Amino acid sequence: MSIKEAGCISMIEFTNHQPNGVVKATSRVSSRGQIVIPIEIRKPLSLTEGDELPFILNKDGEVKGEVVKKQNLSDLVGIIKIKKSFKPVDEIRKEVYKNMAEKELRDGEED
């Protein structure tokens, strides 16, 4: 018998029918102080491994969490628009090696 056949609905379906889209889910604290964030919370927030969830405790004892999505460096490519083009890495590397070699030669001549 499925959940729907039993007259039950999922937490997400339940939430869709609640005013202001409120979701309430329960988790237990492990002996190591860890909790599992219930799927009813993870799924709508698109939480994935590596995302951070800082907790905020207000003076009334209410705990709130904020989702901080992880970002890969590749996600940031192109975020800043500039007019100047960059030199290719190989070209920069050759210049650095050339400068290092010239400095080494100069340092050797001083002895």
C-alpha angles and dihedrals in degrees: 000000000000125000091252091049089053090055094253128125131202121260090251092053088046091051092051088061095047125095112258090007093272116181124195119187133162132226133175126231113237124223087263093054093255126138133194112228105228118244089242087067100033097051100054090044092047090229114182136176111294096026113127125229111193113195124221121200114197126202091262091061093254115143121210129182131208123204116229108188117215115241130204118221088242089061089063097052109118095013091117115055117213132172097214116084122226125240115246113263092241090056092050091047091053091051092050093049091047092051091047091051092048091050091049090052092049092048090050092053092056093064 
